[in-house]
Amino acid sequence: MTDLLYSEEEEALRAAVRDLLTDHCDPADVIARVESGAAHDPVLWKPLAEGMGLAGLLIPEELGGQGATHREAAVVLEELGRAVAPVPYLTSAVVATEALLACADEELLGRLAPGRTRAALAVGLHTAPDAGFPAARLEDGALHGELTGIADATTADVLLVPADDGGLYAVTADAVTVTGQVSLDLTRPLATVRLDGASGRRVGDAGAAVHRALRAGAALLVSEQLGLADWTLTETVRYLRERKQFNRPVGGFQALKHRLAQLWLEVVNLRAAARAAADALARDEDADVTTAVAQAFASPVAVHAAEEALQLHGGIGMTWEHPVHLYLKRAKADSIAYGTAGAHRETLAGLVDLQAP
C-alpha cells in the first residue's frame, strides 16, 4: 500500500523552502510588489530556482536537473502556496517542463533545469486537462494568431505554442507580442500572446504534451491550494486566540469553534487528496482519476478557507495592508485554473463510467 506520509527528505525540503520564503517573501513585500505592477519577484526566483535547484526538480539528472518526483514538487508548491509567492514555479518548473518531458526535448529541458530560462505553455490557464484548446495557425512555416489567458507569459523567455498542424512549437518571447490582461490574482498574471508570423521550432506533438502538462498542473495545483488553506486556517486560529471581545478571546466562542473545527476537517481531507494526486503522478498509476477527484474537492475547500479567514479577521481582514486578500484572490483564481471543480467531476464521471441519467 502506498505511503502518503511525508518522508524525511520531503520534510527537509519543506524546511529549506520555508526558511527561504520567510527571508525573501514577507507578505508586506508581496503586497508592495503587486502594487508596483511587477508581479514576479526575480530576487526570490534566483535562490529558489538557481540556488536550490528547484526549477529542475522534475528534470532528469543527466539533463542537469534533480531527477526528483512529483511528491517533492508538491512539497515545494505547498510552501509557495502558503506564502502566495509571486514566482512562475507552477507554470514553468511543472507545466512547461512536463510538456517538454512528453516531447523529450533535451535542449530546452537543459536550459530550464538551472532556472535561468523560464517557459510558459501557451494554453489558457482555465483549460482542463481533457478539454480542447485554441491553436495558432501555421502558414509557410510561420505561426499566426492570438492566444489569451496565458499564465506567466509576461516573464517567460520561451513560449510553447500549440499549432493547428498538431505540433507544439518553442517560440522565443521576443518573437511575439505579449500584452498583460486584468487578472484577479495579481501574483499570477495573465496575458494575451499575439503571433504575427513568428518562427518556432517544433518540439513534439501538442496533443499528448498538453494533456500531460495540464494534468500535472491540475494535480500539483492541489498542493498549492493545500498550502494556501493551511496558512489561512493557522493565521485565523492565531488571530482569534489573541483578539478579545467582552474581555475574553474571540476564539473561545462556541460558534466560532465549530466553524474552525469544520474548516480543520476540510483541510485535513485536502491534505490527503493533495498527497494522493502527487503520488499518483509520481507512480503514473490512476493519475487521471486521482487528479480529477483531488481537484473536484480542492477548489471549494481553498475558497472556503480564504473566505472564512477574511470574515473571521473582522475589519482588519478587509484592509489592503492585511495579506488575507492575496489568499482569497489566489484561491478564487485557482478554482478555475486547469478546470473548475464541476469540469473535473464531469471528467471523473466519464472515467469511472458514472454518467448522469
Secondary structure, DSSP 8 states (H G I E B T S, - for coil): ----S--HHHHHHHHHHHHHHHHH--HHHHHHHHHHT--S-HHHHIIIIIIS-GGGTTS-GGGTS----HHHHHHHHHHHHHHT--S-IIIIIIIIHHHHHHHT-HHHHHHHTTSSS-EEE-S-TT--TTS----BEEETTEEEEEEEEEETGGG-SEEEEEBTTSEEEEEEGGGSEEEEE--S-TTS-EEEEEEEEE--EEEEEHHHHHHHHHHHHHHHHHHHHHHHHHHHHHHHHHHHHH-EETTEEGGGSHHHHHHHHHHHHHHHHHHHHHHHHHHHHHHTSSHHHHHHHHHHHHHHHHHHHHHHHHHHTGGGGGSTTSTHHHHHHHHHHHTTTTS-HHHHHHHHHHHTT----
